[in-house]
């Protein structure tokens, strides 16, 4: 069966098995079976278990239901697999109910399980997954096969990849990118800048547009002078990808994924300060001008990038102060004139 669906990747709330809505109680209520803890020991949410799967309630208000999916179990049965179709994500929980969570985003071309930076632990004297193992038809691990009664214990397994990078054979459902393109957003109105010279020296200001590096307008600014310029601004772009996913149900699903991309810094300003390098003086007395020639050298002051997109606003910029504060004068080659 082949189906198609087009949507943006955005969090969606899905139907949950059971509710954790008790007035006045936080998500760490004892009505839940497990609680999630970050690396600093902070509780970030709780987990409710049921015969159908598990419901995740995060402290930020997000709620997700993951159905039971045995194909994502860690070999040996120490980790149990679950799947959420909306997120196209598989997760593994330690069978003991204590230990780190693993997850795999199936939108990746080579999805693999890795640490989710969150661990789970039992709430109070709860039994974790034990009451639901029969409903999920999960046999006990080999080291616990003598008894169906076992005690939870911390487990730190090595993440097992869904896809072996050494083999072209895909052993688990995977997602592949069929096509990818960039769609630029409409440009923003131009920004009007005033480049101002606050120093007591004559400055050479070079403006480079990284999108058109061969076009480099230069402005000579006397002390206290300024130059007005108008610069186009980018609004960013959207990466549009067509992704094909093989779901745990064996369906091939094609989706359009749109990922917004912020604009990148576009304009660089390089500042030189003109200093006298040499003077040619007529010592013969035959020239009507005692000083025949004066050579100047443009000493590098510094360089800096202008903000990107809407962060670049119409304003007056003290180019000497900005270049000096950048502290990178050594990266500016001298000019000779």
ChimeraX attribute file (.defattr): number of C-alpha atoms within 10 A of each C-alpha:
attribute: neighborCount
match mode: 1-to-1
recipient: residues
	/A:1	7
	/A:2	9
	/A:3	9
	/A:4	10
	/A:5	8
	/A:6	12
	/A:7	9
	/A:8	11
	/A:9	13
	/A:10	11
	/A:11	11
	/A:12	11
	/A:13	12
	/A:14	15
	/A:15	10
	/A:16	18
	/A:17	19
	/A:18	12
	/A:19	11
	/A:20	20
	/A:21	11
	/A:22	10
	/A:23	6
	/A:24	6
	/A:25	11
	/A:26	13
	/A:27	22
	/A:28	21
	/A:29	17
	/A:30	15
	/A:31	16
	/A:32	22
	/A:33	23
	/A:34	27
	/A:35	25
	/A:36	26
	/A:37	19
	/A:38	15
	/A:39	10
	/A:40	7
	/A:41	10
	/A:42	10
	/A:43	18
	/A:44	18
	/A:45	25
	/A:46	28
	/A:47	26
	/A:48	21
	/A:49	20
	/A:50	17
	/A:51	15
	/A:52	15
	/A:53	19
	/A:54	22
	/A:55	24
	/A:56	22
	/A:57	24
	/A:58	18
	/A:59	15
	/A:60	9
	/A:61	9
	/A:62	13
	/A:63	19
	/A:64	21
	/A:65	25
	/A:66	24
	/A:67	20
	/A:68	21
	/A:69	20
	/A:70	17
	/A:71	14
	/A:72	21
	/A:73	20
	/A:74	21
	/A:75	11
	/A:76	12
	/A:77	16
	/A:78	18
	/A:79	24
	/A:80	25
	/A:81	23
	/A:82	21
	/A:83	25
	/A:84	17
	/A:85	14
	/A:86	15
	/A:87	16
	/A:88	18
	/A:89	16
	/A:90	24
	/A:91	24
	/A:92	25
	/A:93	22
	/A:94	28
	/A:95	24
	/A:96	22
	/A:97	27
	/A:98	21
	/A:99	23
	/A:100	23
	/A:101	21
	/A:102	25
	/A:103	21
	/A:104	22
	/A:105	18
	/A:106	24
	/A:107	18
	/A:108	15
	/A:109	15
	/A:110	18
	/A:111	22
	/A:112	21
	/A:113	22
	/A:114	17
	/A:115	15
	/A:116	14
	/A:117	12
	/A:118	19
	/A:119	23
	/A:120	25
	/A:121	23
	/A:122	21
	/A:123	20
	/A:124	9
	/A:125	7
	/A:126	15
	/A:127	17
	/A:128	24
	/A:129	23
	/A:130	18
	/A:131	13
	/A:132	16
	/A:133	16
	/A:134	13
	/A:135	11
	/A:136	17
	/A:137	9
	/A:138	14
	/A:139	13
	/A:140	19
	/A:141	15
	/A:142	10
	/A:143	8
	/A:144	12
	/A:145	11
	/A:146	10
	/A:147	8
	/A:148	13
	/A:149	10
	/A:150	13
	/A:151	10
	/A:152	18
	/A:153	12
	/A:154	14
	/A:155	15
	/A:156	12
	/A:157	13
	/A:158	11
	/A:159	14
	/A:160	13
	/A:161	16
	/A:162	18
	/A:163	19
	/A:164	15
	/A:165	11
	/A:166	6
	/A:167	8
	/A:168	8
	/A:169	9
	/A:170	12
	/A:171	11
	/A:172	17
	/A:173	20
	/A:174	22
	/A:175	21
	/A:176	17
	/A:177	17
	/A:178	12
	/A:179	11
	/A:180	13
	/A:181	11
	/A:182	15
	/A:183	13
	/A:184	15
	/A:185	15
	/A:186	11
	/A:187	14
	/A:188	13
	/A:189	15
	/A:190	17
	/A:191	16
	/A:192	16
	/A:193	18
	/A:194	17
	/A:195	21
	/A:196	22
	/A:197	24
	/A:198	19
	/A:199	17
	/A:200	10
	/A:201	16
	/A:202	19
	/A:203	27
	/A:204	22
	/A:205	24
	/A:206	16
	/A:207	20
	/A:208	19
	/A:209	17
	/A:210	13
	/A:211	9
	/A:212	10
	/A:213	10
	/A:214	9
	/A:215	11
	/A:216	15
	/A:217	10
	/A:218	14
	/A:219	15
	/A:220	18
	/A:221	20
	/A:222	16
	/A:223	14
	/A:224	12
	/A:225	15
	/A:226	20
	/A:227	15
	/A:228	11
	/A:229	13
	/A:230	12
	/A:231	16
	/A:232	15
	/A:233	23
	/A:234	22
	/A:235	17
	/A:236	20
	/A:237	17
	/A:238	16
	/A:239	14
	/A:240	17
	/A:241	17
	/A:242	16
	/A:243	19
	/A:244	20
	/A:245	21
	/A:246	18
	/A:247	17
	/A:248	19
	/A:249	9
	/A:250	11
	/A:251	13
	/A:252	16
	/A:253	17
	/A:254	20
	/A:255	19
	/A:256	20
	/A:257	20
	/A:258	20
	/A:259	15
	/A:260	15
	/A:261	15
	/A:262	14
	/A:263	18
	/A:264	12
	/A:265	17
	/A:266	19
	/A:267	21
	/A:268	16
	/A:269	20
	/A:270	23
	/A:271	27
	/A:272	26
	/A:273	23
	/A:274	22
	/A:275	15
	/A:276	11
	/A:277	12
	/A:278	11
	/A:279	12
	/A:280	11
	/A:281	14
	/A:282	14
	/A:283	9
	/A:284	7
	/A:285	9
	/A:286	8
	/A:287	11
	/A:288	8
	/A:289	10
	/A:290	13
	/A:291	12
	/A:292	11
	/A:293	11
	/A:294	12
	/A:295	13
	/A:296	15
	/A:297	16
	/A:298	21
	/A:299	21
	/A:300	23
	/A:301	28
	/A:302	25
	/A:303	26
	/A:304	18
	/A:305	16
	/A:306	13
	/A:307	16
	/A:308	18
	/A:309	22
	/A:310	16
	/A:311	11
	/A:312	19
	/A:313	17
	/A:314	14
	/A:315	12
	/A:316	14
	/A:317	16
	/A:318	15
	/A:319	25
	/A:320	23
	/A:321	15
	/A:322	17
	/A:323	21
	/A:324	16
	/A:325	14
	/A:326	13
	/A:327	13
	/A:328	14
	/A:329	19
	/A:330	12
	/A:331	12
	/A:332	16
	/A:333	14
	/A:334	15
	/A:335	14
	/A:336	12
	/A:337	9
